[in-house]
Amino acid sequence: MRREKIDYLLPVIVGAMYVLLYVPIVLLVILSFNHAPFFYTWGGISLRWYAELLHSEEVWNTLQNSLIVALSAVVLSLSMGVMLSFYMHQRYMQRISLLFYGTLAAPEIVLAVGLLSLFVYGSLPLGLSTLIVGHTLIGLGYVVPMIYGRLQEMDETLVQAAMDLGASRSYTLYSVVMPFLTPTLLGAALLVFIISFDDFIIAFFCAGPSAQTLPLYIFSLIRTGATPVINALSTLLLASSSLLVLVYTSMTVKKIGLRR
């Protein structure tokens, strides 16, 4: 009897957790189409707040900043991650790979405070450059383990066969190794872009007053008073992030399928 109650109780608990997780998101999307300026009254379906959002210069400026930071973090993380992974692929350097898991294990606010202290100590002005450094550091914590783990799966006989057939090191790198790493590189790029684009804590500490990203802009709107524009902006961010997550998931599934 007790076991039957547990079997019924577990789905109820899981269902309640999903309700608490998705109901606020569903309400956010619905209220973004509400014509009334107050969330507790329904004024009909309208794209009023989306039109106001698209005509806002502040939104476009913050979107540009977010894209610059995210794309820069992707490029720097991938380029540095590939070089570090090749360097650590040597036997006597394999233990260094454990250092890059520290950014994943440490709380993000600890990293943000540490970066802010470093920038202040070095008398570096806070702005897009310091924010790019912070997001690149976060990205390396994901990129290096992914690329290094993929390199560990590579068959060394492929490289040796290419070298025996007369291929140079550079030709072997671009014709054998890089195609093998391409799915992992694309997945890592999408992951770093999503993390950087949606990040708030690092941006709050390292951006400074001169550079504002979309998460910081949403936070400033909430502090001055919540408006339906926030719902519209959050809905667009949710849609774009969900699309990138779906792309990343599909690439991961395809990569697993190719391994099998």
VMD Tcl script that draws the C-alpha trace (Angstrom):
set ca {
  {0.00 0.00 0.00}
  {2.79 2.39 0.85}
  {4.55 1.53 -2.38}
  {1.42 2.35 -4.37}
  {1.18 5.74 -2.63}
  {4.81 6.46 -3.49}
  {4.17 5.49 -7.11}
  {1.30 7.99 -7.26}
  {3.09 10.66 -5.24}
  {6.18 10.83 -7.44}
  {4.32 11.82 -10.66}
  {2.39 14.45 -8.69}
  {5.59 16.00 -7.35}
  {7.22 15.97 -10.78}
  {4.10 17.46 -12.35}
  {3.98 20.22 -9.72}
  {7.63 21.07 -10.41}
  {6.95 21.36 -14.14}
  {3.92 23.56 -13.46}
  {5.97 25.89 -11.25}
  {8.67 25.98 -13.93}
  {6.59 26.61 -17.04}
  {3.52 28.53 -15.84}
  {5.48 31.79 -15.27}
  {7.00 31.46 -18.74}
  {3.59 30.87 -20.32}
  {2.13 33.86 -18.47}
  {5.05 36.00 -19.62}
  {4.43 35.12 -23.26}
  {0.66 35.68 -22.98}
  {1.02 39.06 -21.25}
  {3.44 40.23 -23.92}
  {0.45 40.29 -26.32}
  {-1.82 42.13 -23.87}
  {-2.88 45.55 -25.19}
  {-3.53 46.92 -21.70}
  {-0.56 48.53 -19.91}
  {-1.38 46.70 -16.68}
  {-0.89 42.96 -16.31}
  {-3.99 42.46 -14.14}
  {-6.38 43.66 -16.89}
  {-6.80 42.09 -20.31}
  {-7.20 44.56 -23.15}
  {-7.15 42.17 -26.06}
  {-4.46 40.69 -28.25}
  {-2.10 43.29 -29.66}
  {1.47 43.71 -30.95}
  {1.67 47.16 -29.38}
  {4.58 46.39 -27.07}
  {6.55 44.60 -29.77}
  {6.19 47.63 -32.04}
  {7.31 49.92 -29.21}
  {10.21 47.61 -28.55}
  {11.38 47.60 -32.17}
  {11.34 51.41 -32.31}
  {13.45 51.77 -29.17}
  {17.01 52.94 -29.83}
  {18.15 51.74 -26.40}
  {17.09 48.20 -27.22}
  {19.03 48.19 -30.48}
  {22.13 49.64 -28.78}
  {22.06 47.06 -26.00}
  {21.39 44.30 -28.54}
  {24.43 45.43 -30.51}
  {26.56 45.35 -27.36}
  {25.32 41.87 -26.46}
  {26.06 40.55 -29.96}
  {29.54 42.10 -29.99}
  {30.40 40.59 -26.61}
  {28.91 37.18 -27.39}
  {30.53 36.84 -30.82}
  {33.88 38.06 -29.50}
  {33.71 35.56 -26.64}
  {32.92 32.78 -29.12}
  {35.86 33.61 -31.40}
  {38.34 34.02 -28.55}
  {37.12 30.96 -26.64}
  {37.30 28.70 -29.69}
  {40.69 29.93 -30.91}
  {42.28 29.76 -27.46}
  {40.46 26.52 -26.63}
  {41.76 24.76 -29.76}
  {45.34 25.82 -29.08}
  {45.16 24.87 -25.41}
  {43.57 21.50 -26.23}
  {46.31 20.63 -28.72}
  {48.92 21.71 -26.20}
  {47.35 19.63 -23.41}
  {46.98 16.62 -25.71}
  {50.60 15.84 -24.94}
  {50.97 13.27 -22.20}
  {52.90 15.38 -19.75}
  {50.38 18.24 -19.99}
  {47.16 16.28 -19.48}
  {46.78 17.24 -15.83}
  {46.47 20.91 -16.75}
  {43.02 20.19 -18.22}
  {41.69 19.87 -14.68}
  {42.29 23.58 -14.11}
  {39.60 24.55 -16.62}
  {36.91 22.77 -14.64}
  {37.37 25.39 -11.90}
  {35.25 27.93 -13.77}
  {32.42 25.38 -13.86}
  {32.72 24.40 -10.21}
  {33.15 27.89 -8.76}
  {30.04 30.07 -8.30}
  {29.71 32.65 -11.04}
  {29.46 35.52 -8.58}
  {32.86 34.51 -7.14}
  {34.38 34.71 -10.61}
  {32.68 38.06 -11.20}
  {34.02 39.56 -7.97}
  {37.48 38.15 -8.72}
  {37.49 39.62 -12.21}
  {36.29 42.98 -10.93}
  {39.05 43.03 -8.32}
  {41.62 42.18 -11.00}
  {40.41 44.95 -13.30}
  {40.35 47.50 -10.51}
  {43.81 46.45 -9.32}
  {45.13 46.77 -12.85}
  {43.42 50.17 -13.31}
  {41.54 48.86 -16.34}
  {38.43 50.85 -17.30}
  {35.29 48.76 -17.23}
  {33.51 48.40 -20.54}
  {32.99 46.03 -23.45}
  {36.64 44.93 -23.39}
  {36.54 43.78 -19.77}
  {33.17 42.14 -20.34}
  {34.59 40.21 -23.31}
  {37.46 39.03 -21.11}
  {35.05 37.80 -18.46}
  {32.81 35.95 -20.93}
  {35.85 34.45 -22.66}
  {37.01 33.07 -19.33}
  {33.59 31.53 -18.75}
  {33.56 30.15 -22.30}
  {36.95 28.48 -21.90}
  {35.55 26.48 -19.00}
  {33.17 24.84 -21.49}
  {35.20 24.87 -24.70}
  {38.45 23.34 -23.45}
  {36.89 20.22 -21.83}
  {34.70 19.66 -24.90}
  {37.50 19.96 -27.46}
  {40.04 18.12 -25.30}
  {37.58 15.27 -24.72}
  {36.93 15.05 -28.46}
  {40.67 14.93 -29.19}
  {41.02 12.04 -26.74}
  {38.54 10.07 -28.87}
  {40.46 10.59 -32.10}
  {42.30 7.63 -33.58}
  {45.98 8.56 -33.80}
  {46.46 6.15 -36.70}
  {44.53 8.57 -38.95}
  {47.12 11.28 -38.35}
  {49.98 8.83 -38.76}
  {48.49 7.51 -42.01}
  {48.19 11.03 -43.43}
  {51.79 11.79 -42.47}
  {53.01 8.51 -44.02}
  {51.25 9.41 -47.29}
  {53.27 12.60 -47.51}
  {50.87 15.12 -45.99}
  {52.43 18.03 -44.14}
  {51.50 18.90 -40.57}
  {49.38 21.85 -41.65}
  {47.57 19.82 -44.31}
  {46.92 17.02 -41.82}
  {45.59 19.53 -39.33}
  {43.10 21.12 -41.75}
  {42.15 17.95 -43.65}
  {42.03 15.32 -40.92}
  {41.93 16.83 -37.43}
  {39.71 19.90 -37.97}
  {36.91 18.02 -39.81}
  {36.91 15.58 -36.92}
  {36.52 18.49 -34.47}
  {33.98 20.49 -36.52}
  {30.78 19.18 -34.81}
  {32.30 19.82 -31.38}
  {33.47 23.29 -32.41}
  {30.02 24.24 -33.68}
  {28.36 22.91 -30.55}
  {30.84 24.73 -28.31}
  {30.33 27.95 -30.27}
  {26.55 27.80 -29.83}
  {26.90 26.99 -26.14}
  {29.29 29.89 -25.46}
  {27.08 32.27 -27.46}
  {23.98 31.32 -25.46}
  {25.80 31.63 -22.12}
  {27.38 34.98 -23.03}
  {24.24 36.47 -24.55}
  {22.07 35.62 -21.52}
  {24.66 36.30 -18.82}
  {23.81 38.85 -16.14}
  {26.20 38.41 -13.20}
  {29.47 38.86 -15.11}
  {27.94 41.76 -17.04}
  {26.69 43.41 -13.84}
  {30.18 43.41 -12.30}
  {32.44 43.84 -15.35}
  {30.50 45.94 -17.88}
  {30.66 49.29 -16.11}
  {28.31 52.22 -16.76}
  {29.51 52.77 -20.34}
  {28.48 49.34 -21.71}
  {25.01 47.89 -21.26}
  {23.80 44.50 -22.47}
  {20.26 43.25 -22.86}
  {20.10 41.50 -19.45}
  {21.33 44.71 -17.80}
  {18.78 46.72 -19.77}
  {15.96 44.46 -18.59}
  {17.19 44.80 -15.02}
  {17.19 48.60 -15.29}
  {13.63 48.55 -16.65}
  {12.47 46.41 -13.74}
  {14.07 48.76 -11.22}
  {12.33 51.81 -12.69}
  {8.99 50.01 -12.93}
  {7.85 46.91 -14.78}
  {6.22 47.60 -18.16}
  {4.80 45.22 -20.79}
  {7.82 46.05 -22.93}
  {9.82 43.78 -20.63}
  {7.44 40.93 -21.40}
  {7.88 41.45 -25.14}
  {11.66 41.68 -24.87}
  {11.84 38.63 -22.60}
  {9.67 36.66 -25.02}
  {11.95 37.46 -27.94}
  {15.01 36.49 -25.89}
  {13.29 33.26 -24.84}
  {12.47 32.41 -28.46}
  {16.01 33.11 -29.70}
  {17.65 31.19 -26.85}
  {15.28 28.25 -27.31}
  {16.09 28.16 -31.03}
  {19.82 28.07 -30.32}
  {19.34 25.36 -27.69}
  {17.37 23.27 -30.19}
  {20.13 23.68 -32.76}
  {22.76 22.69 -30.21}
  {20.69 19.68 -29.08}
  {20.14 18.49 -32.65}
  {23.87 18.75 -33.34}
  {24.65 16.79 -30.18}
  {22.16 14.07 -31.12}
  {23.63 13.81 -34.62}
  {27.15 13.57 -33.18}
  {26.07 10.75 -30.87}
  {24.43 9.01 -33.80}
  {27.61 9.26 -35.86}
  {29.63 7.73 -33.03}
  {27.31 4.73 -32.96}
}
mol new
graphics top color blue
foreach p $ca { graphics top sphere $p radius 0.5 }
foreach p [lrange $ca 0 end-1] q [lrange $ca 1 end] { graphics top cylinder $p $q radius 0.2 }
display resetview
